Amino acid sequence: MKLSETKIELLAPAGRWEALAAVVEAGADAVYLGGKRFNMRLHRSDFNFTDEQIAEAVRFAHAKKAKLYVTVNNLLCNDELSGIAHFLTFLHEIQVDAIIVQDLGVLHMVRKTGIPIPVHISTMMNIHNIESALTLKELGVSRIVTSRDISIDQVREIHEKADIEVEYFVHGDLCVSQSGQCYTSGVLFSKSANRGECMKPCRWHYTLVESASGQPIGDLPSGHLLAMKDMCLLRHIPDLIHAGICSLKIEGRMRHADFLREIVSIYRKAIDAYLDNPAAYYLNFMEYEQLYNHRVREFTTSMAFTPASASLVDISGNREPLFLSRAAKERSLTRENIYQDPFELQITEDPGKENIIHSQTTHAKIDNPLLSVKVSSMNALKSALDEGADRIYLSGEFSPLKKEFWTKTSYREASKIVHDAGKTIGIGTPRIATSREMADMAWLFEQAALSDIDYVLVHNLGAIRLAREFGLNILGDYSLNVLNAQSLSLLEELGVSGATASLECSYNHVKQLSGQTPLPLECIVHGPVSGMILEHCIPAMVTSKSHKKEHCRQVCQYMGYSLRDERGEIRPIEIDQYCRNHLLLARDICLLPYLCSMVQAGVKVLRIEAQHYEDSLVKTLTSLYSKYLTLLQEHPQLSLPIQESDWDKLTEESPRDFNLGSYAHDITHSKSTAAVMKSIRE
């Protein structure tokens, strides 16, 4: 086929009718928009389309020879899924060209209902390996929008080896965290980034400090250290086309019509010029300058052509749009406030109100859940076993600073120690798995099979597929963003035998899930929350004059680093073996005082995320959680407040204060953005 006959789709956003008309007239081949339900961009009531408007939009687009896609791309809880089947039927009847989906549960319902509507997978599902793409293709997906955190070469490889349509973002806002893996806004404010309600903590002002001393580090330690520039790939139209990308996507459903019209028009001309005459193609620099002058932030090509570096970020923050979010103090769980109302979680039935903690006594006999502990060292493993852990997970990510990592020999030794104690053992995997990590994971799974490991704990669909090839027992981890029972059903179909609830699950959601799930449900009850995963290294960016990864001075091997915000909150940075930065929240989850409620909710496995803790703290934590779980089993008729001496010991040894994470609030009934902003200012 001649290049001039190749059809490259230019896909534009629309949040209002005038934007829809503008982008179609400017040359968009397809438009994506959202309804008033099941859609990530619901924080502005004056945006998005009613059902009647969607039907009219389809007629308008088709009359103009354009396609129309509808975003059904929110993460949904059980009670939000009730109207999905009806909505999907409606979209099929009005001849929508495709839907865009993030939630595994929605994908499962499309398949279960048999509605013949094409499914495109959202970038929020974080597809970054061939195996994930192959799995989705087998599930009936016709197109994937790849992660924005992989290169064009990786996109080409996915397209060629999975033989599936690939869509790629070419222009607009960028998230600093890996797509679908940012929990900061959801945990802090009940405004989930994964549901399109982000309060933009990545746009705050931060200072890089040494973790131990709190002293600023580097010549320029302060600034908007997480504030990504905007994507612009206009200069690279030929590269995108030759990578096999079928759809070039522009971000911006919340942008006004005039802003979008100009962007679409410029990209339209560039695409047509190249397809018409590739040999004579050149970039029209006047139009690029027009686009540049039209920008919101400075431009970047992100990671499309070069590895992550400081060039992705505008530390100055000079072009950051006005957004009234600011750093906020995280509430702490202390001896004083937990004893104001002794311990157990009982959530109010009114979803519009704050969740309230009350005392609660259980009278029914309880089937105690298992206690699992994730560790990063052999000593921690032994301590956890000695103190009563039922299941051990070996961390799949390790810190160069700690200089501890698992080997072929240590996997076998760990397996023998755990099995000799009559317990079970699992191996963790990296949360992000490009082709590099997938190759490492193949070796890891081989060792798991050879070492008689009981489980592998996986974070993405590709890892599930690979683990099946080795005949391993698979557990899904929290990065799969499980919020509803339909997601669990799909995971079961894929061969998963247990799953961990999303870090954004409220207590009510946990109760619903555990009551409906076909799989044993696991919940994290103690440990730090990884709020963001970053591809660029903040310590290297601040301390090195050269921002190229190959010139890195490996500063991560000499000290620990943290970010301090303008309220003085300290967020530790954990750097893994792949140089990714895991930005933890300032408080660790602690549900020790509320174990009775978690047990009554029907959770089968309670996990301590202890891989970042010292061995002595692993010992203390396991001992305390095991102690109170045993007491609940022996005395289910009693209310079991935590002894003050136990609480004091825990707080003295812990590196950070505690809170309840997302368990005590509800991302599906969050406050308005204005109300959250008001509470921040206070």
CORTAKA-V88854 format. One record per residue. N is the residue number from 1. RES is the residue in one small letter. SS is DSSP state (H for helix, E for strand, C for the rest). Layout:
<<N/RES/SS> <N/RES/SS>>
//
This chain:
<<1/m/C> <2/k/C> <3/l/H> <4/s/H> <5/e/H> <6/t/C> <7/k/C> <8/i/C> <9/e/E> <10/l/E> <11/l/E> <12/a/E> <13/p/E> <14/a/C> <15/g/C> <16/r/C> <17/w/H> <18/e/H> <19/a/H> <20/l/H> <21/a/H> <22/a/H> <23/v/H> <24/v/H> <25/e/H> <26/a/H> <27/g/C> <28/a/C> <29/d/C> <30/a/E> <31/v/E> <32/y/E> <33/l/E> <34/g/E> <35/g/E> <36/k/C> <37/r/C> <38/f/C> <39/n/C> <40/m/C> <41/r/C> <42/l/C> <43/h/C> <44/r/C> <45/s/C> <46/d/C> <47/f/C> <48/n/C> <49/f/E> <50/t/C> <51/d/H> <52/e/H> <53/q/H> <54/i/H> <55/a/H> <56/e/H> <57/a/H> <58/v/H> <59/r/H> <60/f/H> <61/a/H> <62/h/H> <63/a/H> <64/k/C> <65/k/C> <66/a/C> <67/k/E> <68/l/E> <69/y/E> <70/v/E> <71/t/E> <72/v/E> <73/n/C> <74/n/C> <75/l/C> <76/l/C> <77/c/C> <78/n/H> <79/d/H> <80/e/H> <81/l/H> <82/s/H> <83/g/H> <84/i/H> <85/a/H> <86/h/H> <87/f/H> <88/l/H> <89/t/H> <90/f/H> <91/l/H> <92/h/H> <93/e/H> <94/i/C> <95/q/C> <96/v/C> <97/d/C> <98/a/E> <99/i/E> <100/i/E> <101/v/E> <102/q/C> <103/d/C> <104/l/H> <105/g/H> <106/v/H> <107/l/H> <108/h/H> <109/m/H> <110/v/H> <111/r/H> <112/k/H> <113/t/H> <114/g/C> <115/i/C> <116/p/C> <117/i/C> <118/p/C> <119/v/E> <120/h/E> <121/i/E> <122/s/C> <123/t/H> <124/m/H> <125/m/H> <126/n/C> <127/i/C> <128/h/C> <129/n/C> <130/i/H> <131/e/H> <132/s/H> <133/a/H> <134/l/H> <135/t/H> <136/l/H> <137/k/H> <138/e/H> <139/l/C> <140/g/C> <141/v/C> <142/s/C> <143/r/E> <144/i/E> <145/v/E> <146/t/C> <147/s/C> <148/r/C> <149/d/C> <150/i/C> <151/s/C> <152/i/H> <153/d/H> <154/q/H> <155/v/H> <156/r/H> <157/e/H> <158/i/H> <159/h/H> <160/e/H> <161/k/H> <162/a/H> <163/d/C> <164/i/C> <165/e/E> <166/v/E> <167/e/E> <168/y/E> <169/f/E> <170/v/E> <171/h/E> <172/g/E> <173/d/C> <174/l/C> <175/c/C> <176/v/C> <177/s/E> <178/q/C> <179/s/C> <180/g/C> <181/q/C> <182/c/C> <183/y/C> <184/t/H> <185/s/H> <186/g/H> <187/v/H> <188/l/H> <189/f/H> <190/s/C> <191/k/C> <192/s/C> <193/a/H> <194/n/H> <195/r/H> <196/g/C> <197/e/C> <198/c/C> <199/m/C> <200/k/C> <201/p/H> <202/c/H> <203/r/H> <204/w/C> <205/h/C> <206/y/E> <207/t/E> <208/l/E> <209/v/E> <210/e/E> <211/s/C> <212/a/C> <213/s/C> <214/g/C> <215/q/C> <216/p/E> <217/i/C> <218/g/C> <219/d/C> <220/l/C> <221/p/C> <222/s/E> <223/g/E> <224/h/C> <225/l/C> <226/l/C> <227/a/C> <228/m/E> <229/k/C> <230/d/E> <231/m/E> <232/c/E> <233/l/C> <234/l/H> <235/r/H> <236/h/H> <237/i/H> <238/p/H> <239/d/H> <240/l/H> <241/i/H> <242/h/H> <243/a/C> <244/g/C> <245/i/C> <246/c/C> <247/s/E> <248/l/E> <249/k/E> <250/i/E> <251/e/C> <252/g/C> <253/r/C> <254/m/C> <255/r/C> <256/h/C> <257/a/H> <258/d/H> <259/f/H> <260/l/H> <261/r/H> <262/e/H> <263/i/H> <264/v/H> <265/s/H> <266/i/H> <267/y/H> <268/r/H> <269/k/H> <270/a/H> <271/i/H> <272/d/H> <273/a/H> <274/y/H> <275/l/H> <276/d/H> <277/n/C> <278/p/H> <279/a/H> <280/a/H> <281/y/C> <282/y/C> <283/l/C> <284/n/C> <285/f/H> <286/m/H> <287/e/H> <288/y/H> <289/e/H> <290/q/H> <291/l/H> <292/y/H> <293/n/H> <294/h/C> <295/r/C> <296/v/C> <297/r/C> <298/e/C> <299/f/E> <300/t/E> <301/t/C> <302/s/C> <303/m/C> <304/a/C> <305/f/C> <306/t/C> <307/p/C> <308/a/C> <309/s/C> <310/a/H> <311/s/H> <312/l/H> <313/v/E> <314/d/C> <315/i/C> <316/s/C> <317/g/C> <318/n/C> <319/r/C> <320/e/C> <321/p/C> <322/l/C> <323/f/C> <324/l/C> <325/s/C> <326/r/C> <327/a/C> <328/a/C> <329/k/C> <330/e/C> <331/r/C> <332/s/C> <333/l/E> <334/t/C> <335/r/H> <336/e/H> <337/n/H> <338/i/H> <339/y/H> <340/q/H> <341/d/C> <342/p/C> <343/f/C> <344/e/C> <345/l/E> <346/q/C> <347/i/C> <348/t/C> <349/e/C> <350/d/C> <351/p/C> <352/g/C> <353/k/C> <354/e/C> <355/n/C> <356/i/C> <357/i/E> <358/h/C> <359/s/C> <360/q/C> <361/t/C> <362/t/C> <363/h/C> <364/a/C> <365/k/C> <366/i/C> <367/d/C> <368/n/C> <369/p/C> <370/l/E> <371/l/E> <372/s/E> <373/v/E> <374/k/E> <375/v/E> <376/s/C> <377/s/C> <378/m/H> <379/n/H> <380/a/H> <381/l/H> <382/k/H> <383/s/H> <384/a/H> <385/l/H> <386/d/H> <387/e/C> <388/g/C> <389/a/C> <390/d/C> <391/r/E> <392/i/E> <393/y/E> <394/l/E> <395/s/C> <396/g/C> <397/e/C> <398/f/C> <399/s/C> <400/p/C> <401/l/C> <402/k/C> <403/k/C> <404/e/C> <405/f/C> <406/w/C> <407/t/C> <408/k/H> <409/t/H> <410/s/H> <411/y/H> <412/r/H> <413/e/H> <414/a/H> <415/s/H> <416/k/H> <417/i/H> <418/v/H> <419/h/H> <420/d/H> <421/a/C> <422/g/C> <423/k/C> <424/t/E> <425/i/E> <426/g/E> <427/i/E> <428/g/E> <429/t/C> <430/p/C> <431/r/C> <432/i/C> <433/a/C> <434/t/C> <435/s/H> <436/r/H> <437/e/H> <438/m/H> <439/a/H> <440/d/H> <441/m/H> <442/a/H> <443/w/H> <444/l/H> <445/f/H> <446/e/H> <447/q/H> <448/a/H> <449/a/H> <450/l/H> <451/s/C> <452/d/C> <453/i/C> <454/d/C> <455/y/E> <456/v/E> <457/l/E> <458/v/E> <459/h/C> <460/n/C> <461/l/H> <462/g/H> <463/a/H> <464/i/H> <465/r/H> <466/l/H> <467/a/H> <468/r/H> <469/e/H> <470/f/C> <471/g/C> <472/l/C> <473/n/C> <474/i/E> <475/l/E> <476/g/E> <477/d/C> <478/y/H> <479/s/H> <480/l/H> <481/n/C> <482/v/C> <483/l/C> <484/n/C> <485/a/H> <486/q/H> <487/s/H> <488/l/H> <489/s/H> <490/l/H> <491/l/H> <492/e/H> <493/e/H> <494/l/C> <495/g/C> <496/v/E> <497/s/E> <498/g/E> <499/a/E> <500/t/E> <501/a/C> <502/s/C> <503/l/C> <504/e/C> <505/c/C> <506/s/C> <507/y/H> <508/n/H> <509/h/H> <510/v/H> <511/k/H> <512/q/H> <513/l/H> <514/s/H> <515/g/H> <516/q/H> <517/t/C> <518/p/C> <519/l/C> <520/p/E> <521/l/E> <522/e/E> <523/c/E> <524/i/E> <525/v/E> <526/h/E> <527/g/E> <528/p/E> <529/v/E> <530/s/E> <531/g/E> <532/m/E> <533/i/E> <534/l/E> <535/e/C> <536/h/C> <537/c/C> <538/i/H> <539/p/H> <540/a/H> <541/m/H> <542/v/H> <543/t/H> <544/s/C> <545/k/C> <546/s/C> <547/h/C> <548/k/C> <549/k/H> <550/e/H> <551/h/H> <552/c/C> <553/r/C> <554/q/C> <555/v/H> <556/c/H> <557/q/H> <558/y/C> <559/m/C> <560/g/C> <561/y/E> <562/s/E> <563/l/E> <564/r/E> <565/d/E> <566/e/C> <567/r/C> <568/g/C> <569/e/C> <570/i/E> <571/r/E> <572/p/E> <573/i/E> <574/e/E> <575/i/E> <576/d/C> <577/q/C> <578/y/C> <579/c/C> <580/r/C> <581/n/E> <582/h/E> <583/l/E> <584/l/E> <585/l/E> <586/a/E> <587/r/E> <588/d/E> <589/i/E> <590/c/E> <591/l/C> <592/l/H> <593/p/H> <594/y/H> <595/l/H> <596/c/H> <597/s/H> <598/m/H> <599/v/H> <600/q/H> <601/a/C> <602/g/C> <603/v/C> <604/k/C> <605/v/E> <606/l/E> <607/r/E> <608/i/E> <609/e/E> <610/a/C> <611/q/C> <612/h/C> <613/y/C> <614/e/C> <615/d/H> <616/s/H> <617/l/H> <618/v/H> <619/k/H> <620/t/H> <621/l/H> <622/t/H> <623/s/H> <624/l/H> <625/y/H> <626/s/H> <627/k/H> <628/y/H> <629/l/H> <630/t/H> <631/l/H> <632/l/H> <633/q/H> <634/e/H> <635/h/C> <636/p/C> <637/q/C> <638/l/C> <639/s/C> <640/l/C> <641/p/C> <642/i/C> <643/q/C> <644/e/H> <645/s/H> <646/d/H> <647/w/H> <648/d/H> <649/k/H> <650/l/H> <651/t/H> <652/e/H> <653/e/H> <654/s/C> <655/p/C> <656/r/C> <657/d/C> <658/f/E> <659/n/E> <660/l/C> <661/g/C> <662/s/C> <663/y/C> <664/a/C> <665/h/C> <666/d/C> <667/i/H> <668/t/H> <669/h/H> <670/s/C> <671/k/C> <672/s/C> <673/t/H> <674/a/H> <675/a/H> <676/v/H> <677/m/H> <678/k/H> <679/s/H> <680/i/H> <681/r/H> <682/e/C>>
//
